[in-house]
Amino acid sequence: MSEWEVHAVKYADRNARVRGDSFIFDDNHDAPHAMDYFMWLLRKGDEVILVDTGYDDAEAASRDRPIRLDPRSALAPLGVTPEDIGQVIVTHLHYDHAGGLHLFPNATLHMQAAEMAYATGPCMCHDTLRMPFSAGHVCEAVRRLYAGKVVFHEGAAEIAEGVTVHRIGGHSRGLQSVRVRTRSGWMVLASDATHYYENVFARKPFPIVVDLQDMLDGFDTLLRLASRPDLIIPGHDPLVRDYFACGAADHISRLDPGPIAEIPR
C-alpha cells in the first residue's frame, strides 16, 4: 500500500486574539490565544494534492488580516508551482481556506455538495453566518463548476488511493476532513473540525459554528478516523509547528513521519 508525504504550509498568523475567540464557555476567556493559518500538500511520487488554498493579498487587505506569504510563494520550497496543482480538496468555503482558488487555474475542486448549497443558499441571508465567506471565492467555485472542474461528494469518498474525505459539518455545513495513509498510520487533516488540539481533546467547541451537535459529534469522528489521537492535525494550532519537524522551509512542517514530541491530551 502506498503512503503519502504530508506537508503543513503556514502562510499567515493572527496573534491579536484571546481564548474567548477559540473556545465556547472558556474560564480564561481574555487570555491571549494565537492562531496560525495553513494549507496542506499531499505528495506521492508525481502525484500532488493540495488541501485548501489560503487567501491572497487582496483578501488580506479587505479583512485587515495580513498574510506572511502569498500561497504560491509558500508552496515554492516544495518545488510546486500553481500550474502543477491538478486537484484541490476544499475542506470548506470560508475565506481562509478557499480564498486562493483562483491562484490554481488547472485544479479540479473536491468539495461536499452540502457546502456549496450552504454557501449559496438562504443561510447566507444572515450576516453572522455569511461573515466567514467572501462572495468572490464562492463565485470562483461556481465558475469552476460551470467549467466542469468540481467533483461533489456526499459524505465519505475516496479522492485517490490512500486519501479519503469525510463530511463533519459543525463549523460550516459541508466541512470535510481529509484522511491520509502515511508511514505513521492514518493521519487526519481535521481542518476546522478542530481548530486547536484543545477543541477535540477537551471537547471545547469553537465559537464560529452552524451546528453545535455536529461539531461535538465530529470530535468523535476524528478520533475514529485517525490511527491514534496524535495523528489528528488541527486546522489552526501553532503547536503543530512544535510537535512536528521543520520541513522544506521554516514555514513548512513535515507531518507524515509523525510527531517529534508527545502531544498532551
GUDO-579761 format. One record per residue (C-alpha): x, y, z. Coordinates in steps of 0.5 Angstrom, whole numbers, padded with zeros to 4 digits, always signed. Layout:
<recs>
XYZ ...
</recs>
This chain:
<recs>
+0000+0000+0000 +0003+0007-0002 +0004+0012+0003 +0004+0020+0002 +0008+0025+0005 +0004+0031+0008 +0007+0038+0009 +0003+0043+0013 +0005+0050+0010 +0004+0056+0014 +0002+0063+0010 -0001+0067+0016 -0002+0068+0023 -0006+0072+0028 -0004+0074+0035 -0009+0079+0037 -0014+0074+0039 -0016+0071+0046 -0018+0065+0049 -0026+0067+0048 -0024+0067+0041 -0023+0060+0041 -0027+0056+0046 -0034+0057+0048 -0035+0058+0056 -0028+0058+0057 -0026+0060+0064 -0020+0064+0062 -0023+0068+0056 -0019+0074+0056 -0012+0071+0056 -0008+0071+0049 -0009+0066+0044 -0005+0066+0038 -0008+0063+0031 -0004+0060+0025 -0006+0059+0018 -0004+0053+0014 -0005+0050+0007 -0003+0042+0007 +0000+0039+0001 +0000+0031+0000 +0005+0028-0005 +0006+0021-0007 +0011+0021-0013 +0009+0025-0018 +0002+0026-0015 +0000+0032-0012 -0006+0034-0008 -0007+0041-0005 -0012+0041+0001 -0014+0048+0002 -0011+0055-0002 -0010+0060+0004 -0012+0067+0002 -0009+0073-0002 -0006+0080-0001 -0013+0083-0004 -0017+0079+0002 -0012+0080+0007 -0013+0088+0006 -0020+0087+0005 -0021+0084+0012 -0015+0087+0015 -0011+0081+0017 -0005+0081+0013 -0001+0074+0011 +0006+0073+0011 +0007+0069+0005 +0003+0069-0002 +0000+0062-0002 +0004+0061-0009 +0011+0063-0005 +0009+0059+0001 +0009+0053-0003 +0015+0054-0008 +0020+0051-0003 +0017+0044-0004 +0018+0045-0012 +0011+0046-0013 +0008+0051-0018 +0001+0053-0018 +0000+0050-0025 +0002+0044-0022 -0004+0043-0018 -0009+0039-0021 -0013+0037-0015 -0015+0041-0009 -0019+0039-0003 -0023+0045-0001 -0025+0043+0006 -0030+0049+0006 -0031+0055+0003 -0029+0060+0009 -0024+0066+0006 -0018+0063+0009 -0019+0056+0006 -0022+0058-0001 -0019+0065-0002 -0014+0062-0006 -0018+0058-0011 -0016+0063-0017 -0009+0062-0016 -0009+0055-0018 -0012+0055-0025 -0011+0048-0027 -0014+0045-0021 -0021+0041-0020 -0024+0042-0014 -0027+0037-0009 -0032+0039-0004 -0038+0037+0000 -0045+0038-0004 -0047+0041+0003 -0042+0046+0003 -0044+0049-0004 -0051+0049-0002 -0050+0053+0004 -0045+0058+0002 -0050+0060-0004 -0057+0059+0000 -0061+0062+0005 -0057+0062+0011 -0053+0067+0007 -0058+0072+0009 -0055+0072+0016 -0049+0077+0017 -0047+0072+0022 -0047+0066+0018 -0044+0070+0012 -0038+0073+0015 -0033+0068+0014 -0035+0067+0007 -0033+0072+0001 -0037+0073-0005 -0031+0072-0010 -0029+0066-0007 -0036+0063-0008 -0037+0065-0015 -0030+0062-0016 -0032+0056-0014 -0039+0057-0018 -0034+0059-0024 -0030+0052-0023 -0037+0048-0023 -0039+0051-0030 -0032+0049-0033 -0033+0042-0031 -0028+0042-0025 -0032+0041-0019 -0033+0034-0016 -0038+0034-0011 -0038+0029-0005 -0044+0027+0000 -0040+0024+0006 -0034+0020+0005 -0031+0019-0001 -0024+0017-0004 -0020+0022-0008 -0014+0018-0009 -0011+0011-0006 -0010+0013+0001 -0014+0019+0001 -0021+0020+0003 -0025+0026+0005 -0031+0025+0011 -0036+0030+0012 -0036+0033+0019 -0040+0039+0019 -0041+0044+0025 -0036+0050+0024 -0039+0050+0017 -0045+0046+0014 -0041+0042+0009 -0034+0042+0013 -0030+0036+0011 -0024+0033+0014 -0018+0029+0010 -0016+0022+0012 -0009+0020+0009 -0005+0014+0009 +0002+0016+0012 +0008+0012+0014 +0006+0013+0021 -0001+0011+0020 -0008+0014+0018 -0007+0022+0019 -0013+0026+0019 -0012+0033+0017 -0018+0036+0021 -0018+0043+0018 -0023+0047+0022 -0027+0041+0025 -0022+0042+0031 -0018+0049+0030 -0014+0047+0036 -0012+0041+0040 -0016+0043+0046 -0022+0043+0042 -0022+0036+0041 -0018+0033+0047 -0022+0038+0052 -0029+0038+0048 -0029+0045+0048 -0033+0048+0041 -0030+0053+0037 -0035+0060+0037 -0036+0060+0030 -0041+0054+0029 -0047+0053+0025 -0049+0046+0028 -0046+0045+0035 -0048+0038+0036 -0045+0036+0029 -0038+0040+0032 -0038+0036+0038 -0040+0029+0034 -0035+0031+0030 -0029+0030+0035 -0031+0023+0036 -0031+0022+0028 -0024+0025+0028 -0021+0020+0034 -0025+0014+0030 -0021+0016+0023 -0014+0017+0026 -0010+0011+0027 -0008+0014+0034 -0010+0021+0037 -0003+0025+0036 -0005+0024+0028 -0010+0029+0029 -0008+0035+0026 -0012+0041+0028 -0013+0047+0023 -0010+0053+0026 -0006+0051+0032 +0001+0054+0033 +0003+0048+0037 +0003+0044+0030 +0010+0047+0029 +0013+0045+0036 +0010+0038+0035 +0013+0036+0028 +0019+0037+0025 +0021+0043+0020 +0021+0041+0013 +0023+0044+0007 +0023+0051+0010 +0022+0055+0016 +0014+0056+0015 +0013+0048+0013 +0012+0043+0018 +0013+0035+0015 +0008+0031+0018 +0008+0024+0016 +0014+0022+0020 +0009+0023+0026 +0010+0028+0032 +0017+0029+0035 +0014+0031+0042 +0009+0028+0046 +0002+0031+0045 -0001+0032+0051 -0009+0030+0051 
</recs>
